[in-house]
Every structure is written in C-alpha cells, then in structure tokens.
Amino acid sequence: MALTYRELLRQVRALARDVRRATDAHKKTATAMTTEAKDTGRIVEQIAALKVDSATVAETREVARIMQGLSENALAYATAADEASRAAVAAEQQAVTDHGGIQQAADSSAVPMADRQWYTQE
C-alpha cells in the first residue's frame, strides 16, 4: 500500500504529539529528580549537624551525589527530548509545506486522478 498524503500527515502529527507528550513527562521526571537530589543533600547536612555516625553521613552523601548525577542526566535527556519534539513539529510542518498544495489541487480538481500505475510508466 502506498503512503498517501493524508496518511503521511496523520502519522507525522501522531509522532509529533507523542514526542511532545513524552517530552513533557521527561521534563517532569527531571524536575522531580532535581528536587529529590537537593532534598537528599539537605538531609546530609542535617544528619551531619546532629552528629550521626560518619559512615551514615558518608553513605547519605554518596546517595546525594549519585542522585545529583542522575538529575543532571535526566535534565540533559529532557533537553534532548525537547529538541526531538521541535524536530517532530518541524517534520509535520514540512509535510504540509511539501505536499499540502498537491493534495489540495487533487481534491479540488474536477478531473479524476489517473491510476497510480500511469505515473510510474516511462
């Protein structure tokens, strides 16, 4: 089955919508991870001030460090997802720009389109 303009547009719009939705979810996750990393860092300071044993403070500090790294990577991933979202929207707009006029002309033509095979002949 050949890909029609309408099907192309449907697929590209669905892709753009799905990528935007996923990007929003990635941003929320990254924000939550950043908050959790900061909270864990505060806990380290609090338990250190309470003179909790040094092993526990060190382990909690390590958790905070790891969480901060995860947070930074999640933010980088969300940024990349945002770029992918913009690219998906651009692909949707390009499909309309490149093919929309052809579809409009075919739809408004009083003459029926020839069979597809005719266009592939030499």
TORDOBA-423980 format. One line per 8 residues: their letters; for each residue x, y, z of C-alpha. Coordinates in steps of 0.1 Angstrom, whole numbers, padded with zeros to 4 digits, always signed. Each point is the difference from the previous one (the first is absolute). Example, Ala and Ser with C-alpha at 12.3 -4.5 7.8 and 13.67 -1.06 7.14 Angstrom:
// TORDOBA-423980
AS = +0123:-0045:+0078; +0014:+0034:-0007
END
This chain:
// TORDOBA-423980
MALTYREL = +0000:+0000:+0000; +0014:+0034:-0010; +0002:+0027:+0026; -0025:+0027:-0007; +0003:+0037:+0010; -0028:-0004:+0025; +0017:-0031:+0015; +0034:+0017:+0001
LRQVRALA = -0016:+0030:+0017; -0018:-0022:+0025; +0032:-0019:+0009; +0022:+0031:+0002; -0026:+0018:+0022; -0003:-0031:+0023; +0038:-0001:+0003; +0002:+0037:+0008
RDVRRATD = -0028:-0004:+0026; +0016:-0031:+0016; +0035:+0016:+0001; -0015:+0032:+0016; -0018:-0021:+0026; +0031:-0021:+0008; +0021:+0032:+0002; -0024:+0015:+0026
AHKKTATA = +0003:-0032:+0020; +0038:+0001:-0002; +0001:+0036:+0012; -0023:-0008:+0030; +0022:-0030:+0009; +0032:+0021:-0003; -0015:+0027:+0022; -0011:-0026:+0026
MTTEAKDT = +0035:-0015:+0000; +0016:+0034:+0005; -0022:+0007:+0030; +0007:-0035:+0015; +0038:+0005:-0005; -0002:+0034:+0018; -0021:-0015:+0028; +0025:-0028:+0005
GRIVEQIA = +0028:+0026:+0001; -0018:+0018:+0027; -0005:-0032:+0020; +0037:-0006:-0001; +0006:+0034:+0015; -0026:-0006:+0027; +0012:-0034:+0010; +0036:+0013:+0001
ALKVDSAT = -0011:+0028:+0023; -0017:-0025:+0022; +0033:-0018:+0004; -0013:-0032:-0017; +0028:-0025:-0005; +0024:+0008:-0028; -0007:-0032:-0020; -0037:+0009:-0002
VAETREVA = +0008:+0036:-0010; +0025:-0012:-0026; -0025:-0025:-0014; -0028:+0026:-0002; +0024:+0025:-0016; +0008:-0027:-0026; -0037:-0005:-0007; -0004:+0038:-0004
RIMQGLSE = +0030:+0001:-0024; -0015:-0029:-0021; -0034:+0017:+0000; +0015:+0032:-0011; +0017:-0018:-0029; -0033:-0017:-0009; -0017:+0034:+0002; +0025:+0016:-0024
NALAYATA = -0003:-0029:-0024; -0038:+0002:+0001; +0001:+0037:-0007; +0023:-0007:-0030; -0023:-0027:-0012; -0030:+0024:+0004; +0019:+0026:-0020; +0007:-0025:-0028
ADEASRAA = -0037:-0011:+0001; -0010:+0036:-0004; +0022:+0003:-0031; -0016:-0032:-0014; -0034:+0015:+0007; +0009:+0031:-0020; +0013:-0022:-0028; -0032:-0020:-0001
VAAEQQAV = -0021:+0032:-0002; +0023:+0012:-0028; -0005:-0033:-0018; -0037:+0005:+0002; +0002:+0035:-0013; +0023:-0011:-0028; -0024:-0027:-0011; -0028:+0026:-0003
TDHGGIQQ = +0023:+0024:-0018; +0013:-0026:-0024; -0031:-0019:-0007; -0030:+0020:+0011; -0004:+0019:-0032; +0001:-0031:-0021; -0027:-0016:+0021; -0021:+0032:-0001
AADSSAVP = +0003:+0001:-0038; -0010:-0037:-0003; -0029:+0005:+0023; -0013:+0031:-0019; +0005:-0014:-0035; -0030:-0007:-0021; +0019:-0027:-0018; +0006:-0033:+0018
MADRQWYT = +0036:-0010:+0006; +0015:-0026:-0023; +0008:-0034:+0013; +0032:+0000:+0020; +0017:-0024:-0025; -0003:+0026:-0027; +0024:+0023:+0019; +0027:-0027:+0003
QE = +0002:-0008:-0037; +0028:+0014:-0021
END
